[in-house]
Amino acid sequence: MKISNILQRLIVSIYRSFYLFAVCLVLSLSFQFILVSSTMGSISLPSVTILGTSLAYYGPKDKSFLADEIRDGLSKRLEFRGYTVLLSKGKTPESLDDIIKAGKAKQVQFVFYGSISCLGEWLGLNLRLVDLEDAAGEPRILFAKGDRREMSMLLDQIEAEMVKVLAAPNLVAEVCASGNRRVDTDAILQTTKTRAGDLFDPEIIASDIKSIYKMGFFNDVQVDAIESPSGRIVTFIVKEKPAIQTIKLSGNKEISEEKIREIIDLKPYTIIQEKNLQENAEKIKALYMEKGYAGSSILASVEPVSEQAADVVFEITEGEPVRIKAIEFQGNQAFSDKELEELLETSEKKPLWIPSWSNIVALFKGDQAVLKQDALERDLGRIAAYYHNRGYVDAKVGSPAVRREDAWLYITIPIEEGSRYGVGQIDIEQDFFKDKEKLLSELEITQESVFSRQTLRQDILKLVDIYADEGFAYADITPRIEKDSDKKLVNITLLVNTGPSVKFERIEIVGNTRTRDKVIRRELRVKELEPFSASGFRKSNQRLNKLGYFDDVNLAPSKGSSEEYMNLKVEVKERATGTFSIGAGYSSVENLMLMGEISQRNFLGKGQTLSFRGVLGSETNRYSLDFVEPYFRDTRLFLRIEMYNWEVEYDDYTKESMGGVLRFGYPLNDDLSAFIKLRMDNTDMSDVSDNASTIIKDSLDIHYTRSVGTGLIYDTRDDYYNPSHGWNNKISIEYAGGLLGGDSAFVKMEGGVSYYHPIWKSIIGHVRGGAGYVTEGGGGKLP
């Protein structure tokens, strides 16, 4: 009896719980329906009723069942779409009038009828759809044919064509937006899925409303759907949020308004978005934290000015300044506190009158005695790396303990050093035969007495490059480290997985609107259908940047037609290579002097250089024309032609020279090249003073100079025209006279050194030096 009562109560309890759940579910769904309906207004789709007649069949009798099967299948598809389908019984009506009468008798809007043809596995569906509200119009022809085994596909075609007619009144004729003043209509509609020609779907409309809300520019979004002869015109009616009129700051005393506004990216006349307000409040808070004002809070608010505009106000509550008083280390025995402190970006606060590195850094990078969590995390990584690179493979750096006392912070960093390990046995396991001993000789870690993770990483990168230069672009090297705790040694095995040997399949060049493809391709140190080369890849990038034709160069590799092939896209962004300059000067010697230069470093996009320079003054006239062809007739031969004409009036004489230099060069490698040159010069001296020196008077009969020279150029600059680092060194020897003829004879030797190195940001240091020696040749004169 008791058990039955318990079961009865249990059943009643379950029933009541189920009933309560059902009521809540219905209320929830009803609320959602009311919410969407209130947003979209009174939008509903009218019901459509269709009559399907029996379909005529033409074909083998044993396949006659196909007619009913196709009609039933089509009716189920239409019912799934929400249409009401009635199926007539009996024979197929013989005339269109009979079909229309049958439809009106059933009080439907549409009737479909037709025939099915079957020949072997071939099936043809020839149907008609009649709109009874437009009985005078022609029936819509619906036709599909194909393999009987693909009947589902044929029904898809018929269904799609039929729905276009059935849903015509519910198709979207136009989609537009209204109420927007600042936000572009295209930007609004781009977030929606509803498009002209689509079936009007309230669920998609509701999703579109949410998408427009997510833009963050609107306080309200509604939709209006007006029926028209061509379909429904859907209009999204929006109410924009106010625009920013001014941005105000209050409460800031320790940090200037100018500094704060530098980090705020809000702009007047842009629409207010809550997300942007909070992001900028966080930026201001981060600035205060960076300056050491812990506990600062920022409140962003909006003050309406009008219906369409508002002021944004950042209310700042500044916290008390907090600085790091001391940094302590616990557990460090191998390295002193001072040695570890030198690794830290975070530092203790020192009085300004005490000379310290932290005070010097503070002048450029800000106060480092402020606690910055990201900087502290980097410091912990530096300490751990310092230990790991000096043999302490088990060293651990714990989470720092931060203690605050008044305006000071005290940081304690715990360290577990462990034992120090040396380097034991080193081996390489590879799936591609390569001289192991030679590879081991390339490794720096074989020369180390203690284990270093940094050295091991560098060695792995070096090995990857070695394999990559053999064509193994996807070579992967994994170190297997085994510690011998007894001997305190680390045994290292490098596991090499070379992957497939890779060749370049296609090299594509994009972005060069002016520079010809061949100018770029000749600088590449990789070629199509040749093995991949890591060093060639790097050199290609360096050489393209070195030209000075491009603002940006990017070599983007991608997978080719198979794993054995790689495509390479060379993306360049061209820069202006032509220059025109003109200037004027004044000196006590020349009085007024005019200077001008026109040059093009990428003449006609062929990589040639053409320049003209001129100086016109009261005492000096100089003109020169220079042409450079770096790849003469598409060979690696370098050609340079220089022509000049100048006249200088000195105190004791006037000298006029006209001549030229023809120079050929050839690269011995990517940095070193050799050259030969031939120079011809015609000089005339006039207006020689009686007080002129003997050397000047002896040069009156030196008119023609013929010389030949040779030399070497070593150039590692990163850019020929605007270098930031690298060497440019040159040595040469020149011989004149003898078999070359002319009035002068000499031997001249010259050498020059030039070095570039970045100093700070865009400031480049440049050091240059040179020396020369000249002597008269036999039987000639030195001009």
VEXLO-210170 format. One record per residue (C-alpha): residue in one letter; x, y, z. Coordinates in steps of 0.25 Angstrom, whole numbers, plus 5000, padded with zeros to 4 digits. Each point is the difference from the previous one (the first is absolute). Layout:
<nodes>
aXYZ/...
</nodes>
This chain:
<nodes>
m500050005000/k501150105004/i500849964987/s498850034991/n499850135007/i501450044998/l499949964985/q498750084998/r500750125006/l501249984992/i499249994987/v499250135004/s501350075003/i500649964986/y498750044993/r500050145007/s501450024996/f499849964986/y498850094999/l500750125006/f501249984990/a499050004989/v499350125004/c501450085002/l500449954986/v498850054993/l500150135007/s501450014996/l499749974986/s498850105000/f500950115006/q501049984989/f498950004989/i499450135006/l501450065001/v500349974985/s498650044996/s500050135007/t501450034993/m499549974986/g498650045001/s498849924994/i500849924990/s499449864996/l500149914988/p498649974994/s499749854998/v500049944986/t499149884996/i500449914988/l499349894993/g500849894993/t499449924990/s500349864995/l501250004991/a500049944986/y501049894998/y500749954987/g500949895001/p500149855004/k498849955008/d500949945011/k500550155003/s498650065000/f500150025015/l501050114998/a498950104997/d499449995013/e501349995007/i500550134994/r498750075003/d500049955014/g501550045002/l499750144994/s498850025009/k500849965013/r501150104996/l499050114998/e499349975014/f501350005007/r500250154995/g498650035006/y499149994988/t498749925001/v499949904989/l498849924996/l500149884990/s498949974991/k499649854997/g499649944986/k500450034986/t500950124996/p499150114995/e500050014985/s499950154998/l500550135007/d498550045002/d499849875007/i501250025009/i499650145003/k498649955004/a500649905009/g500850105007/k498950105002/a499149885005/k501149975011/q500150165003/v501650004997/q500950104995/f500949914991/v499949874993/f501149924994/y499949894990/g500849944989/s500649874995/i501249915003/s500849934989/c500949885003/l500949934990/g501049905006/e500750085011/w499750134994/l498950085007/g499350134995/l499150095009/n499150094992/l499150085009/r499150125000/l499650105011/v498750084999/d499750125008/l498550005001/e500050155004/d500650034987/a499349894992/a500150084987/g501549995001/e500849894994/p500449885009/r501450005005/i500849894994/l500949915009/f500949914994/a501149915004/k500749884994/g501149905004/d500449875006/r498949935007/r500949965011/e500250155003/m498550035002/s500350085012/m500850104992/l498950014990/l499050035011/d500950105005/q500050084987/i498449994998/e499950045015/a500950124998/e499350054988/m498649985006/v500450085013/k500450124992/v498550014995/l499349965013/a500950105008/a499950114990/p499250095009/n500949975012/l501350024993/v500950125005/a499950114989/e500950105006/v500850025013/c500350145005/a500350075013/s499550135006/g500350095012/n501549994998/r500750134999/r501549975002/v500149854998/d500049974985/t498849924995/d500949904993/a500749975013/i498749975007/l499549914989/q501349934999/t499749945014/t498749944996/k499749874993/t498750044994/r500250034985/a499150044988/g499449884994/d500149915012/l498749945007/f499550095011/d500449935013/p499650065013/e501149925007/i501150064991/i499450145002/a500149985015/s501549954999/d500250134991/i499550095011/k501049945010/s501150014990/i499750154998/y500050025015/k501449935002/m500550114991/g500050095013/f499550124993/f498550005003/n499150015012/d498849944992/v499749924988/q498749964994/v499549944987/d498950044991/a499549904988/i499150074990/e499349914990/s500250054985/p499649944986/s501549954999/g500149945014/r500350055014/i500850135003/v500849985012/t500550125008/f500850005012/i499750125008/v501250045009/k500250115011/e501450045001/k500850025013/p500450145002/a501350054995/i501250055008/q500050155001/t501250025010/i500949915008/k500250055015/l500949965010/s499950025015/g500849975013/n501449994993/k501150075007/e501249925000/i499949974985/s499850114990/e498750004991/e500950004988/k500749875004/i498649945002/r499450054987/e501249944992/i499549865004/i498550024998/d499649964986/l498550055001/k499850114990/p498950115000/y498849994991/t500149845000/i498949925006/i500149965015/q500349855002/e500049955014/k501149904997/n500950114995/l499750085013/q500549895009/e501249974991/n500550145001/a499750005015/e500949885001/k501150074992/i499950125010/k500149905012/a501249934994/l500750134998/y499850045015/m500549865003/e501250024992/k500350135007/g499949935013/y498650055005/a499549875005/g498550005004/s499650104989/s498649984995/i499450064987/l498550024998/a499550024986/s498650074999/v499250074989/e499350135002/p498950034990/v500150144993/s498949984990/e499249884994/q501149984990/a501350045008/a500649975013/d501350035008/v500949895005/v500650025014/f501149925006/e500050025015/i501349975006/t500349965014/e501550005002/g500649905009/e501250025009/p501449994993/v500749875003/r501449964997/i500949885002/k500950025012/a500849865000/i500149884992/e500549885007/f500449864995/q499949875008/g500749874998/n501150064990/q501449955003/a500749994987/f499750144996/s500050125008/d498850105002/k500750114993/e500349904988/l498549964999/e499550155002/e500850044987/l499149904993/l498750075004/e499250104993/t499350035013/s500950085010/e500050065013/k499750155002/k501350085002/p500150145005/l500350094988/w501350055006/i500649865000/p500649964986/s499349874996/w499649934987/s498550005004/n500150155001/i500650014986/v499049914994/a498950085006/l500450124992/f499749924987/k499049895004/g499350055012/d500149965014/q500449855001/a499750005015/v498549994997/l499449865001/k499649954987/q499549865000/d500449974985/a501450065003/l500149915013/e499649884992/r501150034990/d501050015011/l499749875005/g500249944987/r501350074999/i500549945013/a499649864996/a500750014987/y501250055007/y500149885008/h499649904989/n501150064991/r501149985011/g499749855003/y498950015010/v499049924992/d499149975012/a500050155004/k498650055004/v499550145002/g498850015009/s498950105000/p500550135007/a499450055013/v499650145000/r499850085013/r499550145002/e500450095011/d499450144998/a500550064987/w501049894998/l500149864994/y500949895004/i500249884990/t500649875004/i500349904989/p500249855004/i501149924992/e500249855000/e501449984994/g500249854999/s501349944996/r500950054989/y500249914988/g501149994989/v499949954986/g500049854998/q499949924987/i499450064988/d499449924989/i499250024987/e498949914995/q499650034986/d499249944989/f500850064989/f501549964998/k500950125003/d501450005006/k499749995015/e501450045005/k499950124991/l498750045006/l500549985014/s501250104997/e499050114996/l499349995014/e500550105010/i499549925012/t501149904997/q501050115005/e499250035012/s500449955014/v498650025006/f498749984994/s499350124994/r498550004995/q500350134991/t501249934994/l499249884997/r498950084994/q501050074991/d500649874996/i498749944996/l499750134991/k501349984994/l499849854996/v498650044995/d500650104991/i501049894995/y499049904997/a499150114994/d501150044990/e500049854996/g498550024996/f499449955012/a499150125003/y499249935011/a501149945008/d499749995014/i501049975011/t499649965014/p501049995011/r499949885010/i500750045013/e500449905010/k500650045013/d501049925007/s499850045014/d501249925006/k501050064990/k499350134999/l500050004985/v498950024989/n500149904988/i499350064988/t499549934988/l499450084988/l498949934993/v500050054986/n498749984991/t500350064987/g498749984993/p499950004985/s501050074991/v499350134995/k500250074987/f499450144996/e498949974991/r499550144996/i500650145004/e499050114998/i500350155001/v498950105004/g499950155003/n501050044990/t499250104992/r501350074994/t501249915002/r500149884990/d499949865005/k501449974995/v500650115009/i499449935012/r500349854995/r501550034998/e500250045014/l499349875005/r501049895005/v498949894998/k499449954987/e498949924995/l500149855000/e501350015008/p500149955015/f499650095011/s501150085007/a499950075013/s501250094998/g499650034985/f498650045006/r500650095010/k501050064990/s498950024990/n499250095010/q501350075004/r500450034985/l498650054997/n500050105011/k501450044997/l499550054986/g499350125007/y498849994990/f499049955010/d499450045013/d499749865004/v500449864995/n499349885005/l500449864995/a498849915003/p500149854998/s498849914999/k499849854997/g500149964985/s499349894993/s500549895009/e500950005013/e501249994991/y499850144994/m499950145005/n499450134994/l500650135003/k499350134999/v500950135000/e499250115005/v500650144998/k499550145002/e500750104991/r500650135005/a500350134992/t501449984994/g500150134992/t500650135007/f500150144995/s500750115009/i500450144998/g500750095009/a500850135001/g501250045009/y500950125002/s501550015004/s501150105000/v500749934988/e498849964991/n499050115005/l498749944995/m500049854996/l498849924994/m500049855001/g499049904995/e499949854998/i499049904993/s500149855002/q499249884998/r500549875007/n499149914993/f500050064986/l498849954992/g499849895010/k501249924995/g500950025012/q500950104993/t500550135006/l500050134993/s500450135006/f500550144996/r500650105009/g500450154998/v500750115008/l499950144994/g500850115007/s500850124998/e501449925001/t499549864997/n499249934990/r499849855001/y499149904993/s500049855000/l499249894994/d500049865007/f499349874995/v500149875007/e499549864994/p500249905011/y499749884991/f500650034986/r499249934989/d499449915011/t501349955005/r500750015013/l500950114994/f499950145006/l500150124991/r500250145004/i500250124991/e500450145006/m500250134991/y500450135006/n500350144996/w500550115010/e500750135000/v500650065013/e500650145001/y501250005010/d500850125005/d501249964991/y499349934988/t498749954994/k499949854998/e498949944990/s499949845000/m499149914991/g500049855001/g499449875004/v500149875007/l499649864995/r499949905011/f499749854999/g499849915013/y499749865003/p499649945014/l500949905006/n498949975010/d498850075006/d500950105008/l501350014992/s500150054986/a501250034990/f500150114990/i500850064989/k499950144995/l500550094988/r500150155002/m500250104989/d500250155004/n500350134992/t500550125008/d500350144996/m500750105009/s499950154997/d500250145006/v501249955008/s500650115008/d501450045000/n500149975015/a499549864998/s500849885006/t501049924991/i499149885002/i498850074994/k500850064988/d500649864997/s498649944999/l499650104988/d500449894990/i499349895007/h498749994992/y499649854998/t499949905011/r499849854996/s499949905012/v499549865004/g499749955014/t499549895007/g499549975015/l499249935009/i498750045008/y499549945012/d498550045003/t499149955011/r499150125001/d498549975003/d499650114990/y500950064989/y499350145001/n499650015015/p500849905008/s499949975014/h501149905003/g501149934992/w501350034994/n500450064986/n501549984998/k500850034987/i501449984995/s500550044986/i501350024992/e500050094988/y501150014989/a500250114990/g500950024988/g500949904993/l499349924990/l498750075003/g500650134994/g499650145005/d500950115007/s500049955014/a500549885006/f499849955015/v499649895009/k499050035010/m499549915012/e498850035008/g499249935012/g498850045007/v499249955012/s498550035003/y499249955012/y498650025004/h499349965013/p498750035006/i500250085013/w498650045005/k498649994993/s500250064986/i501450065004/i501149934992/g501550015003/h500950014988/v501549995000/r500950024988/g501550004997/g500949994988/a501450014995/g500850014987/y501350004994/v500450054986/t501450004993/e500450054986/g500249904989/g501249984992/g500250114990/g498750075003/k499550115009/l499050005012/p498950104997/
</nodes>
